Amino acid sequence: MYLIWMPPHGTMVIMMNWTYALTQHILVPKTECKLIIVGETADGQPFCLETRVFLREAGLDFFSVHVYFDLANPLDKLEQISFIEFSFQDQGINYYSFVDLVQLDPGVSSCVLKLVSPQELYSYQNRRHCRKPLPPHTNATCRVIGARQRSAEETPAFVGQLLEISRSGTSMITPHRMIESLMLELSFHLPEVEAPLLLTGEVRSSTPFSSDSYRVGIEFHDVPLSSLNLIDTYCEQTSS
């Protein structure tokens, strides 16, 4: 489960249990993640590598990832490991934990790293607006209207299922793969609000949710004050 608290300096600290991430299908095969590997080369030089990886399989005790490379395997130079940080994004929040290497299986264009599953995943966020869950089947009609800013008007509509919301953003499940920095227009209803909200937002994360769907984190842009008030009211009601 999630654990959230606010230290005196105002940064929000979030912890996610590894078991929760697995049972809620937050971490599934082909999820895009990142590794930072720091160590030492055979000739005594510092080794630092940041690389994108894809989750191969995950269990309570161990998990494995694919590291793909075009030319030489960057891990061939690694002689000794100081630490490995594993991280991924969920709903626009970056989670991380330090993990230990169990086994490395090299291949022609990729290698598989078997790692010890962490008990907890951590995140430190400056986000001051906690997101509140939306009722099941809260659907939004969406359109891609640009990248980083509005640049298109007439684009195909698609449907996403919203998961939660705050005045700063939302997340949704959709069968369509989204790309970071895309601008979306979303139209949806808040519970007990008759008129639909029409908001724009930027895709901040997009990770596989199942074999045919994606979980997309969205940061709102230029939200009208009237819509902010409605969102704040909903979040306050769900907190009480």
Disulfide bonds with the S-S distance in Angstrom:
none
